[in-house]
Structures are given as structure tokens and as C-alpha cells.
């Protein structure tokens, strides 16, 4: 009887061990029945990055422990929830927000460079509920900055493209910036 229990126990251990291996992964490649037409959408809006005041839209969440001074804070990580508006005025019609992170990535004290990871979500209008994702580098030495669009959801599913941004307003004392954004998206 003891031998039967051992065989049964080994069989149970084998079954329990193999089940997660087969149960966690599934893959199937299917050919598309029809080719979908690619669409191009152009967007124009303003991003308000406010680091000052009682209700900032960008806050420092990490700061490096370095002794070398940097005028632009090399290595500082910000979390953002920046409003997107139709016009440059802060009271302009709100159409969405950009949520994500950016990090100050230049050691050059004369140039402010960031790497940004953000989701630009629209909360009103034609693209309500849709967003695109941006992951790119931006340098203050460029008058017009080109940023890469790497994905999207909703109306912008599988988006790729680029955003051209330029400073519309900057307060060098507070660090507040308003960016004008011209975005070209290719999506299905």
C-alpha cells in the first residue's frame, strides 16, 4: 500500500508541476482576412507643464545623490499629469492630459535635455477615450523638437508617428512651460 501511495504522490506532483507550464502561455498566429487602411491624423494642442504653485502638474519624485552641481538638475525624475488644451491660455478648453514621467538627462549645464515617457489621453471631443504614447528625448538646444510616437489605444490603436513641439511660454524662474504640439499619427 505504501508503494501505491508513493506512485500516486509522484503522479500528482508531476501533474501539478506541468500544469502551470502549459497553462500560462498561449500563442496562435492568424492571417488577417482583409487589409485595413492606414489612417493619418494630425493634432494641434498645447501642453501645460507647471512645476510651481499650490497645484503643480509636474512634481519631483526622485533626485540623485550627487555632489556635482548642475543648473538643470541632471538626474531629477518628474511625474506629470499635464493638461492638454485647445489654446495656449491656461483657461483654454481642456481636451485631455499627458500622464507619465520625464527625467533630466543632460550633464551639460547649458542645455536642458529630458527623456519623456507619457500617455497623451483625450477626454473630450472627437477622440474622447483615445490616447497615444510618446517615448523620446527632447533638448532645449532645438527650437523645434521631434518626439517619437510608439503606440496608442482607442481611435489611435497601433499608432506610430511623431510630435513636433516648441516652447510657447517659459518662465525660467519657476520652470513652468507651455508647449505647442503638432502631432502626426499613423494608425488603423
Buried (B, 14 or more C-beta within 10 A) or exposed (E): EEEEEEEEEEEEEEEEEEEEEEEEEEEEEEEEEEEEEEEEBEBEBBBBBBBEEEEBBBEEEEEBEEEEEBEBBBBBBBBBEBBBBBEBEBEBEBBBBBBBBBBBBBEBEEEBBBBBBBBBBBBEEEBEEBBBBBBBBBEBEEEEBEBBBBBBBBBBEEBBBBBEBEEBBBEEEEBBBBBBBBBBBBBE
